């Protein structure tokens, strides 16, 4: 999670000191980002299923 948010300008100390609920929210947000990126690239380049 830190490798995802640090290059985006988040402070390491703030990330380390997040509450458990906030860490879950950050992790789910990161997962949604990667899911959306996969859908975007799937739409651009095809899903890889031969279509």
CHARMM-style PDB file with segment names, atoms N, HN, CA, C and O in Angstrom:
ATOM      1  N   UNK     1       0.823  -1.178   0.000  1.00  0.00      PROA
ATOM      2  CA  UNK     1       0.000   0.000   0.000  1.00  0.00      PROA
ATOM      3  C   UNK     1       0.876   1.253   0.000  1.00  0.00      PROA
ATOM      4  O   UNK     1       0.563   2.228  -0.684  1.00  0.00      PROA
ATOM      5  N   UNK     2       1.970   1.232   0.763  1.00  0.00      PROA
ATOM      6  HN  UNK     2       2.224   0.440   1.319  1.00  0.00      PROA
ATOM      7  CA  UNK     2       2.828   2.413   0.830  1.00  0.00      PROA
ATOM      8  C   UNK     2       3.427   2.725  -0.534  1.00  0.00      PROA
ATOM      9  O   UNK     2       3.532   3.891  -0.914  1.00  0.00      PROA
ATOM     10  N   UNK     3       3.817   1.703  -1.265  1.00  0.00      PROA
ATOM     11  HN  UNK     3       3.733   0.755  -0.956  1.00  0.00      PROA
ATOM     12  CA  UNK     3       4.412   1.906  -2.589  1.00  0.00      PROA
ATOM     13  C   UNK     3       3.420   2.539  -3.554  1.00  0.00      PROA
ATOM     14  O   UNK     3       3.830   3.207  -4.504  1.00  0.00      PROA
ATOM     15  N   UNK     4       2.147   2.347  -3.335  1.00  0.00      PROA
ATOM     16  HN  UNK     4       1.814   1.805  -2.563  1.00  0.00      PROA
ATOM     17  CA  UNK     4       1.117   2.936  -4.180  1.00  0.00      PROA
ATOM     18  C   UNK     4       0.920   4.417  -3.835  1.00  0.00      PROA
ATOM     19  O   UNK     4       0.841   5.258  -4.731  1.00  0.00      PROA
ATOM     20  N   UNK     5       0.843   4.731  -2.551  1.00  0.00      PROA
ATOM     21  HN  UNK     5       0.907   4.048  -1.823  1.00  0.00      PROA
ATOM     22  CA  UNK     5       0.474   6.081  -2.132  1.00  0.00      PROA
ATOM     23  C   UNK     5       1.645   7.054  -1.999  1.00  0.00      PROA
ATOM     24  O   UNK     5       1.454   8.255  -2.191  1.00  0.00      PROA
ATOM     25  N   UNK     6       2.836   6.582  -1.681  1.00  0.00      PROA
ATOM     26  HN  UNK     6       2.991   5.606  -1.525  1.00  0.00      PROA
ATOM     27  CA  UNK     6       3.967   7.509  -1.529  1.00  0.00      PROA
ATOM     28  C   UNK     6       4.279   8.277  -2.808  1.00  0.00      PROA
ATOM     29  O   UNK     6       4.474   9.490  -2.737  1.00  0.00      PROA
ATOM     30  N   UNK     7       4.335   7.630  -3.983  1.00  0.00      PROA
ATOM     31  HN  UNK     7       4.176   6.644  -4.040  1.00  0.00      PROA
ATOM     32  CA  UNK     7       4.609   8.403  -5.204  1.00  0.00      PROA
ATOM     33  C   UNK     7       3.486   9.376  -5.571  1.00  0.00      PROA
ATOM     34  O   UNK     7       3.677  10.270  -6.395  1.00  0.00      PROA
ATOM     35  N   UNK     8       2.330   9.198  -4.963  1.00  0.00      PROA
ATOM     36  HN  UNK     8       2.175   8.472  -4.294  1.00  0.00      PROA
ATOM     37  CA  UNK     8       1.203  10.086  -5.232  1.00  0.00      PROA
ATOM     38  C   UNK     8       1.143  11.244  -4.239  1.00  0.00      PROA
ATOM     39  O   UNK     8       0.149  11.967  -4.181  1.00  0.00      PROA
ATOM     40  N   UNK     9       2.213  11.417  -3.458  1.00  0.00      PROA
ATOM     41  HN  UNK     9       3.021  10.830  -3.506  1.00  0.00      PROA
ATOM     42  CA  UNK     9       2.330  12.585  -2.597  1.00  0.00      PROA
ATOM     43  C   UNK     9       1.863  12.407  -1.166  1.00  0.00      PROA
ATOM     44  O   UNK     9       1.828  13.381  -0.415  1.00  0.00      PROA
ATOM     45  N   UNK    10       1.505  11.204  -0.765  1.00  0.00      PROA
ATOM     46  HN  UNK    10       1.534  10.412  -1.375  1.00  0.00      PROA
ATOM     47  CA  UNK    10       1.076  10.987   0.615  1.00  0.00      PROA
ATOM     48  C   UNK    10       2.300  10.862   1.518  1.00  0.00      PROA
ATOM     49  O   UNK    10       3.325  10.316   1.111  1.00  0.00      PROA
ATOM     50  N   UNK    11       2.190  11.358   2.718  1.00  0.00      PROA
ATOM     51  HN  UNK    11       1.357  11.802   3.049  1.00  0.00      PROA
ATOM     52  CA  UNK    11       3.281  11.357   3.683  1.00  0.00      PROA
ATOM     53  C   UNK    11       3.364   9.994   4.379  1.00  0.00      PROA
ATOM     54  O   UNK    11       2.349   9.467   4.835  1.00  0.00      PROA
ATOM     55  N   UNK    12       4.563   9.431   4.461  1.00  0.00      PROA
ATOM     56  HN  UNK    12       5.387   9.859   4.091  1.00  0.00      PROA
ATOM     57  CA  UNK    12       4.748   8.113   5.058  1.00  0.00      PROA
ATOM     58  C   UNK    12       4.270   8.080   6.504  1.00  0.00      PROA
ATOM     59  O   UNK    12       3.613   7.123   6.915  1.00  0.00      PROA
ATOM     60  N   UNK    13       4.589   9.104   7.274  1.00  0.00      PROA
ATOM     61  HN  UNK    13       5.122   9.881   6.940  1.00  0.00      PROA
ATOM     62  CA  UNK    13       4.160   9.127   8.676  1.00  0.00      PROA
ATOM     63  C   UNK    13       2.642   9.091   8.799  1.00  0.00      PROA
ATOM     64  O   UNK    13       2.100   8.404   9.666  1.00  0.00      PROA
ATOM     65  N   UNK    14       1.960   9.828   7.932  1.00  0.00      PROA
ATOM     66  HN  UNK    14       2.400  10.386   7.228  1.00  0.00      PROA
ATOM     67  CA  UNK    14       0.495   9.825   7.979  1.00  0.00      PROA
ATOM     68  C   UNK    14      -0.061   8.465   7.580  1.00  0.00      PROA
ATOM     69  O   UNK    14      -1.036   7.995   8.167  1.00  0.00      PROA
ATOM     70  N   UNK    15       0.552   7.832   6.587  1.00  0.00      PROA
ATOM     71  HN  UNK    15       1.343   8.213   6.110  1.00  0.00      PROA
ATOM     72  CA  UNK    15       0.087   6.506   6.172  1.00  0.00      PROA
ATOM     73  C   UNK    15       0.302   5.476   7.276  1.00  0.00      PROA
ATOM     74  O   UNK    15      -0.566   4.642   7.529  1.00  0.00      PROA
ATOM     75  N   UNK    16       1.441   5.534   7.923  1.00  0.00      PROA
ATOM     76  HN  UNK    16       2.147   6.212   7.718  1.00  0.00      PROA
ATOM     77  CA  UNK    16       1.742   4.587   8.996  1.00  0.00      PROA
ATOM     78  C   UNK    16       0.770   4.752  10.156  1.00  0.00      PROA
ATOM     79  O   UNK    16       0.383   3.769  10.787  1.00  0.00      PROA
ATOM     80  N   UNK    17       0.381   5.975  10.436  1.00  0.00      PROA
ATOM     81  HN  UNK    17       0.696   6.774   9.924  1.00  0.00      PROA
ATOM     82  CA  UNK    17      -0.458   6.255  11.600  1.00  0.00      PROA
ATOM     83  C   UNK    17      -1.950   6.245  11.309  1.00  0.00      PROA
ATOM     84  O   UNK    17      -2.740   6.668  12.153  1.00  0.00      PROA
ATOM     85  N   UNK    18      -2.355   5.775  10.140  1.00  0.00      PROA
ATOM     86  HN  UNK    18      -1.713   5.432   9.453  1.00  0.00      PROA
ATOM     87  CA  UNK    18      -3.781   5.680   9.843  1.00  0.00      PROA
ATOM     88  C   UNK    18      -4.450   4.676  10.773  1.00  0.00      PROA
ATOM     89  O   UNK    18      -3.826   3.713  11.218  1.00  0.00      PROA
ATOM     90  N   UNK    19      -5.714   4.912  11.058  1.00  0.00      PROA
ATOM     91  HN  UNK    19      -6.220   5.694  10.697  1.00  0.00      PROA
ATOM     92  CA  UNK    19      -6.473   3.936  11.846  1.00  0.00      PROA
ATOM     93  C   UNK    19      -6.720   2.692  11.001  1.00  0.00      PROA
ATOM     94  O   UNK    19      -6.544   2.711   9.783  1.00  0.00      PROA
ATOM     95  N   UNK    20      -7.123   1.629  11.650  1.00  0.00      PROA
ATOM     96  HN  UNK    20      -7.267   1.613  12.639  1.00  0.00      PROA
ATOM     97  CA  UNK    20      -7.399   0.372  10.952  1.00  0.00      PROA
ATOM     98  C   UNK    20      -8.460   0.577   9.868  1.00  0.00      PROA
ATOM     99  O   UNK    20      -8.311   0.075   8.754  1.00  0.00      PROA
ATOM    100  N   UNK    21      -9.511   1.299  10.185  1.00  0.00      PROA
ATOM    101  HN  UNK    21      -9.632   1.706  11.090  1.00  0.00      PROA
ATOM    102  CA  UNK    21     -10.596   1.557   9.221  1.00  0.00      PROA
ATOM    103  C   UNK    21     -10.074   2.367   8.041  1.00  0.00      PROA
ATOM    104  O   UNK    21     -10.409   2.076   6.893  1.00  0.00      PROA
ATOM    105  N   UNK    22      -9.259   3.376   8.314  1.00  0.00      PROA
ATOM    106  HN  UNK    22      -8.986   3.612   9.247  1.00  0.00      PROA
ATOM    107  CA  UNK    22      -8.692   4.180   7.231  1.00  0.00      PROA
ATOM    108  C   UNK    22      -7.777   3.345   6.340  1.00  0.00      PROA
ATOM    109  O   UNK    22      -7.780   3.515   5.121  1.00  0.00      PROA
ATOM    110  N   UNK    23      -6.994   2.447   6.935  1.00  0.00      PROA
ATOM    111  HN  UNK    23      -6.992   2.309   7.926  1.00  0.00      PROA
ATOM    112  CA  UNK    23      -6.128   1.578   6.135  1.00  0.00      PROA
ATOM    113  C   UNK    23      -6.947   0.681   5.224  1.00  0.00      PROA
ATOM    114  O   UNK    23      -6.565   0.445   4.078  1.00  0.00      PROA
ATOM    115  N   UNK    24      -8.069   0.180   5.720  1.00  0.00      PROA
ATOM    116  HN  UNK    24      -8.380   0.372   6.651  1.00  0.00      PROA
ATOM    117  CA  UNK    24      -8.952  -0.637   4.884  1.00  0.00      PROA
ATOM    118  C   UNK    24      -9.484   0.198   3.725  1.00  0.00      PROA
ATOM    119  O   UNK    24      -9.516  -0.270   2.586  1.00  0.00      PROA
ATOM    120  N   UNK    25      -9.903   1.435   4.008  1.00  0.00      PROA
ATOM    121  HN  UNK    25      -9.877   1.815   4.932  1.00  0.00      PROA
ATOM    122  CA  UNK    25     -10.426   2.312   2.964  1.00  0.00      PROA
ATOM    123  C   UNK    25      -9.353   2.608   1.911  1.00  0.00      PROA
ATOM    124  O   UNK    25      -9.636   2.576   0.714  1.00  0.00      PROA
ATOM    125  N   UNK    26      -8.142   2.890   2.346  1.00  0.00      PROA
ATOM    126  HN  UNK    26      -7.913   2.916   3.319  1.00  0.00      PROA
ATOM    127  CA  UNK    26      -7.049   3.147   1.409  1.00  0.00      PROA
ATOM    128  C   UNK    26      -6.771   1.915   0.558  1.00  0.00      PROA
ATOM    129  O   UNK    26      -6.569   2.026  -0.651  1.00  0.00      PROA
ATOM    130  N   UNK    27      -6.761   0.735   1.186  1.00  0.00      PROA
ATOM    131  HN  UNK    27      -6.926   0.645   2.168  1.00  0.00      PROA
ATOM    132  CA  UNK    27      -6.494  -0.506   0.446  1.00  0.00      PROA
ATOM    133  C   UNK    27      -7.592  -0.770  -0.573  1.00  0.00      PROA
ATOM    134  O   UNK    27      -7.299  -1.134  -1.711  1.00  0.00      PROA
ATOM    135  N   UNK    28      -8.853  -0.594  -0.185  1.00  0.00      PROA
ATOM    136  HN  UNK    28      -9.091  -0.298   0.740  1.00  0.00      PROA
ATOM    137  CA  UNK    28      -9.965  -0.808  -1.117  1.00  0.00      PROA
ATOM    138  C   UNK    28      -9.930   0.214  -2.247  1.00  0.00      PROA
ATOM    139  O   UNK    28     -10.252  -0.116  -3.388  1.00  0.00      PROA
ATOM    140  N   UNK    29      -9.549   1.436  -1.947  1.00  0.00      PROA
ATOM    141  HN  UNK    29      -9.288   1.705  -1.020  1.00  0.00      PROA
ATOM    142  CA  UNK    29      -9.424   2.456  -2.990  1.00  0.00      PROA
ATOM    143  C   UNK    29      -8.328   2.090  -3.978  1.00  0.00      PROA
ATOM    144  O   UNK    29      -8.484   2.285  -5.183  1.00  0.00      PROA
ATOM    145  N   UNK    30      -7.223   1.562  -3.474  1.00  0.00      PROA
ATOM    146  HN  UNK    30      -7.096   1.404  -2.494  1.00  0.00      PROA
ATOM    147  CA  UNK    30      -6.129   1.123  -4.333  1.00  0.00      PROA
ATOM    148  C   UNK    30      -6.589  -0.034  -5.217  1.00  0.00      PROA
ATOM    149  O   UNK    30      -6.290  -0.060  -6.411  1.00  0.00      PROA
ATOM    150  N   UNK    31      -7.316  -0.994  -4.635  1.00  0.00      PROA
ATOM    151  HN  UNK    31      -7.559  -0.973  -3.666  1.00  0.00      PROA
ATOM    152  CA  UNK    31      -7.824  -2.123  -5.414  1.00  0.00      PROA
ATOM    153  C   UNK    31      -8.777  -1.649  -6.508  1.00  0.00      PROA
ATOM    154  O   UNK    31      -8.743  -2.158  -7.628  1.00  0.00      PROA
ATOM    155  N   UNK    32      -9.634  -0.666  -6.180  1.00  0.00      PROA
ATOM    156  HN  UNK    32      -9.661  -0.253  -5.270  1.00  0.00      PROA
ATOM    157  CA  UNK    32     -10.559  -0.127  -7.180  1.00  0.00      PROA
ATOM    158  C   UNK    32      -9.794   0.560  -8.306  1.00  0.00      PROA
ATOM    159  O   UNK    32     -10.161   0.427  -9.474  1.00  0.00      PROA
ATOM    160  N   UNK    33      -8.739   1.289  -7.972  1.00  0.00      PROA
ATOM    161  HN  UNK    33      -8.440   1.398  -7.024  1.00  0.00      PROA
ATOM    162  CA  UNK    33      -7.918   1.935  -8.991  1.00  0.00      PROA
ATOM    163  C   UNK    33      -7.383   0.901  -9.974  1.00  0.00      PROA
ATOM    164  O   UNK    33      -7.490   1.084 -11.186  1.00  0.00      PROA
ATOM    165  N   UNK    34      -6.803  -0.194  -9.455  1.00  0.00      PROA
ATOM    166  HN  UNK    34      -6.716  -0.343  -8.470  1.00  0.00      PROA
ATOM    167  CA  UNK    34      -6.227  -1.210 -10.334  1.00  0.00      PROA
ATOM    168  C   UNK    34      -7.304  -1.946 -11.126  1.00  0.00      PROA
ATOM    169  O   UNK    34      -7.071  -2.326 -12.273  1.00  0.00      PROA
ATOM    170  N   UNK    35      -8.467  -2.149 -10.537  1.00  0.00      PROA
ATOM    171  HN  UNK    35      -8.656  -1.841  -9.605  1.00  0.00      PROA
ATOM    172  CA  UNK    35      -9.571  -2.780 -11.268  1.00  0.00      PROA
ATOM    173  C   UNK    35     -10.017  -1.877 -12.417  1.00  0.00      PROA
ATOM    174  O   UNK    35     -10.214  -2.343 -13.540  1.00  0.00      PROA
ATOM    175  N   UNK    36     -10.174  -0.592 -12.133  1.00  0.00      PROA
ATOM    176  HN  UNK    36     -10.014  -0.214 -11.222  1.00  0.00      PROA
ATOM    177  CA  UNK    36     -10.573   0.362 -13.172  1.00  0.00      PROA
ATOM    178  C   UNK    36      -9.523   0.459 -14.274  1.00  0.00      PROA
ATOM    179  O   UNK    36      -9.865   0.554 -15.453  1.00  0.00      PROA
ATOM    180  N   UNK    37      -8.247   0.437 -13.895  1.00  0.00      PROA
ATOM    181  HN  UNK    37      -7.969   0.360 -12.937  1.00  0.00      PROA
ATOM    182  CA  UNK    37      -7.174   0.466 -14.892  1.00  0.00      PROA
ATOM    183  C   UNK    37      -7.227  -0.774 -15.782  1.00  0.00      PROA
ATOM    184  O   UNK    37      -7.054  -0.673 -16.997  1.00  0.00      PROA
ATOM    185  N   UNK    38      -7.462  -1.926 -15.190  1.00  0.00      PROA
ATOM    186  HN  UNK    38      -7.602  -2.008 -14.203  1.00  0.00      PROA
ATOM    187  CA  UNK    38      -7.541  -3.167 -15.965  1.00  0.00      PROA
ATOM    188  C   UNK    38      -8.712  -3.113 -16.942  1.00  0.00      PROA
ATOM    189  O   UNK    38      -8.587  -3.552 -18.086  1.00  0.00      PROA
ATOM    190  N   UNK    39      -9.846  -2.578 -16.498  1.00  0.00      PROA
ATOM    191  HN  UNK    39      -9.947  -2.221 -15.569  1.00  0.00      PROA
ATOM    192  CA  UNK    39     -10.999  -2.438 -17.391  1.00  0.00      PROA
ATOM    193  C   UNK    39     -10.693  -1.464 -18.524  1.00  0.00      PROA
ATOM    194  O   UNK    39     -11.067  -1.703 -19.672  1.00  0.00      PROA
ATOM    195  N   UNK    40     -10.015  -0.374 -18.201  1.00  0.00      PROA
ATOM    196  HN  UNK    40      -9.711  -0.179 -17.268  1.00  0.00      PROA
ATOM    197  CA  UNK    40      -9.663   0.623 -19.214  1.00  0.00      PROA
ATOM    198  C   UNK    40      -8.756   0.010 -20.274  1.00  0.00      PROA
ATOM    199  O   UNK    40      -9.012   0.147 -21.470  1.00  0.00      PROA
ATOM    200  N   UNK    41      -7.701  -0.665 -19.837  1.00  0.00      PROA
ATOM    201  HN  UNK    41      -7.493  -0.776 -18.866  1.00  0.00      PROA
ATOM    202  CA  UNK    41      -6.785  -1.275 -20.798  1.00  0.00      PROA
ATOM    203  C   UNK    41      -7.431  -2.441 -21.522  1.00  0.00      PROA
ATOM    204  O   UNK    41      -7.099  -2.711 -22.676  1.00  0.00      PROA
ATOM    205  N   UNK    42      -8.348  -3.135 -20.863  1.00  0.00      PROA
ATOM    206  HN  UNK    42      -8.617  -2.915 -19.926  1.00  0.00      PROA
ATOM    207  CA  UNK    42      -9.084  -4.198 -21.532  1.00  0.00      PROA
ATOM    208  C   UNK    42      -9.942  -3.648 -22.659  1.00  0.00      PROA
ATOM    209  O   UNK    42     -10.055  -4.264 -23.719  1.00  0.00      PROA
ATOM    210  N   UNK    43     -10.549  -2.482 -22.428  1.00  0.00      PROA
ATOM    211  HN  UNK    43     -10.457  -1.982 -21.567  1.00  0.00      PROA
ATOM    212  CA  UNK    43     -11.371  -1.861 -23.457  1.00  0.00      PROA
ATOM    213  C   UNK    43     -10.517  -1.351 -24.615  1.00  0.00      PROA
ATOM    214  O   UNK    43     -10.944  -1.397 -25.769  1.00  0.00      PROA
ATOM    215  N   UNK    44      -9.338  -0.876 -24.317  1.00  0.00      PROA
ATOM    216  HN  UNK    44      -8.992  -0.838 -23.380  1.00  0.00      PROA
ATOM    217  CA  UNK    44      -8.463  -0.341 -25.359  1.00  0.00      PROA
ATOM    218  C   UNK    44      -7.829  -1.451 -26.185  1.00  0.00      PROA
ATOM    219  O   UNK    44      -7.839  -1.402 -27.415  1.00  0.00      PROA
ATOM    220  N   UNK    45      -7.282  -2.444 -25.511  1.00  0.00      PROA
ATOM    221  HN  UNK    45      -7.274  -2.484 -24.512  1.00  0.00      PROA
ATOM    222  CA  UNK    45      -6.494  -3.473 -26.185  1.00  0.00      PROA
ATOM    223  C   UNK    45      -7.199  -4.816 -26.319  1.00  0.00      PROA
ATOM    224  O   UNK    45      -6.625  -5.755 -26.871  1.00  0.00      PROA
ATOM    225  N   UNK    46      -8.392  -4.925 -25.841  1.00  0.00      PROA
ATOM    226  HN  UNK    46      -8.857  -4.163 -25.392  1.00  0.00      PROA
ATOM    227  CA  UNK    46      -9.097  -6.199 -25.859  1.00  0.00      PROA
ATOM    228  C   UNK    46      -8.847  -6.947 -24.569  1.00  0.00      PROA
ATOM    229  O   UNK    46      -7.860  -6.713 -23.872  1.00  0.00      PROA
ATOM    230  N   UNK    47      -9.743  -7.833 -24.272  1.00  0.00      PROA
ATOM    231  HN  UNK    47     -10.545  -8.022 -24.838  1.00  0.00      PROA
ATOM    232  CA  UNK    47      -9.684  -8.537 -22.995  1.00  0.00      PROA
ATOM    233  C   UNK    47      -8.676  -9.670 -22.994  1.00  0.00      PROA
ATOM    234  O   UNK    47      -8.444 -10.276 -21.948  1.00  0.00      PROA
ATOM    235  N   UNK    48      -8.074  -9.973 -24.122  1.00  0.00      PROA
ATOM    236  HN  UNK    48      -8.263  -9.481 -24.972  1.00  0.00      PROA
ATOM    237  CA  UNK    48      -7.126 -11.067 -24.173  1.00  0.00      PROA
ATOM    238  C   UNK    48      -7.787 -12.416 -24.371  1.00  0.00      PROA
ATOM    239  O   UNK    48      -7.147 -13.456 -24.218  1.00  0.00      PROA
ATOM    240  N   UNK    49      -9.081 -12.402 -24.716  1.00  0.00      PROA
ATOM    241  HN  UNK    49      -9.602 -11.557 -24.841  1.00  0.00      PROA
ATOM    242  CA  UNK    49      -9.798 -13.662 -24.918  1.00  0.00      PROA
ATOM    243  C   UNK    49      -9.948 -14.004 -26.398  1.00  0.00      PROA
ATOM    244  O   UNK    49     -10.768 -14.844 -26.770  1.00  0.00      PROA
ATOM    245  N   UNK    50      -9.157 -13.351 -27.232  1.00  0.00      PROA
ATOM    246  HN  UNK    50      -8.491 -12.668 -26.930  1.00  0.00      PROA
ATOM    247  CA  UNK    50      -9.176 -13.656 -28.657  1.00  0.00      PROA
ATOM    248  C   UNK    50     -10.135 -12.811 -29.464  1.00  0.00      PROA
ATOM    249  O   UNK    50     -10.258 -13.012 -30.673  1.00  0.00      PROA
ATOM    250  N   UNK    51     -10.812 -11.882 -28.842  1.00  0.00      PROA
ATOM    251  HN  UNK    51     -10.712 -11.718 -27.861  1.00  0.00      PROA
ATOM    252  CA  UNK    51     -11.765 -11.026 -29.569  1.00  0.00      PROA
ATOM    253  C   UNK    51     -11.119  -9.736 -29.992  1.00  0.00      PROA
ATOM    254  OT1 UNK    51     -11.769  -8.896 -30.614  1.00  0.00      PROA
TER     255      UNK     51
END
